[in-house]
Amino acid sequence: MWDTFLHKLKFISSDEDLRRRILFILGGLMIFTILRSIPVPGVDSDRLADFFTQEEFFGFIDIFAGGGLSNFSIVMLGLGPFITSSIIMQLMTVVSPKLKALYQDEGEAGRRTFVQYSRMLTVPIAAIQSFGFLMLLRGEGVLLDLEPFQFMTNIIVIIGASVLLMWIGELITQYGIGNGVSLLIFAGIVASLPGFVAERLVAFDPADIPMLVGFAAIALIVIFGVVVITEAERQIPITYAKQVRGQSSGGGILTYLPLRLNQGGVIPIIFGLSILLFPQTILEFLTRVDNPTVVQVANFLLTQLTTEWIYATLYFLLVFGFTYFYIAITFDPKSVASNLQKGGAFIAGVRPGEATANYIGDVLTRLTLVGALFLGTVAVLPLVMQSITGIGALAIGGTALLITVVVVTDLIKKIDAQIALREY
């Protein structure tokens, strides 16, 4: 295993294209790290630290901001606006046949147009979120009273930084390896680890050692399970018809169609958590307005929404549902069946065309059920442990752990694919 790792490392260092791609990723992550250290003008650092100590909910939002919110940096929104706009656009494909055709039937040009719409929608979403956060934190005394021009300048800077971060993520996807958005979220989680560990060490109590050992064991089991489910696949045997042309013959090749148990990777978790946090963000803002009736209604809804079993149930259902939804819009069994038929390939015992599409769809549905149940269970497991132990940081740390494992696994797999491609 160690020899294999050294071989891959040596190959990466000797291949110019791979080396350039990895350096591009590191450069993008370095720019992101610099941006998250630039604070928004007019911040009271002491009040900010106290606010995040008391408000655990914003720790979840800080996952998507890559630590930018806890630093109150210019990238305090992180990739949240872009993720939200992507979710809205993909949900719109269900109700709009034109958008669905644009995304699925018009090839690469249609997808580029679809992504462009997502980028355009990111700007108003970033404007709404930046205004809401600044008003919320100003009400808490974290942000000093600013002149209207200064306040609007902060909003414009935050919108621009959010769009810049979206652009960096897309550049990493195009010129690097892996999904740039996921890598930036991963980088933010890793960057916040030293502070989290230091906080745990300061509050360390020797009596907590058995509990910490138990947490470590569960974390290792979760990591192992996520890796196994992510790598697991169902191989459907595919046979290419034998063709005879004069004195020569070809075809008759036996191969397989790989269907992964977890086709969506980390995307369903990000989508589910993003949708779950959005109404809470709005309600948190409404609890600070001057209208007593609005505050009362917002507090009631927020209390219901943040109740442990309701929150865990909604989180599970969203992750479960988005797993099916994401696969439905990214994997088309009819297109796969059509391509197999055009290439002279077939599944033994299944008629080409619609019957093949139905067969692949049924297999994919059963596989997705297992993957979605596992992903939803792992997502809510930290919340269950939090309710048992009373340690609130577990929910945040568990979600971060889940995202980190899936992103790292996907990145390693794609690097291996790049190495295998070049070796052949």
Buried (B, 14 or more C-beta within 10 A) or exposed (E): EEEEEEEBEEBBEEBEEBEEBBEBBEBBBEBBBEBBBBBBBBBBEEBBEBBBEEEBBBBBBBBBBBBBBBBBBBBBBBBBBBBBBBBBBBBBBEEEEEBBEBBBEEEEEBEEEBBEBBBEBBBEBBBBBBBBBBBBBBBBEBBEEBEEEEBEBBBEBBBBBBBBBBBBBBBBBEBBBBBBBBBBBBBBBBBBEEEBEEEBEEEEEEEBEEEEEEBEEBBEEBBEBBBEBBEBBBEBEBBBEEEEEEEEEEEEEEEEBEBBBBBBBBBBBBBBBBBBBBEBBBBBBBBBEEEEEEBEBBEEBBEEBBEEEEBBEBBBBBBBBBBBBBBBBEBBBBEBBBEBBEEBBBBEEBEBBEBBBBBBBEBBEEBBBBBBBBBBBBBBBBBBBBBEEEBEBBBBBBBBBBBBBBBBBBBBBBBEEBBEEEEE
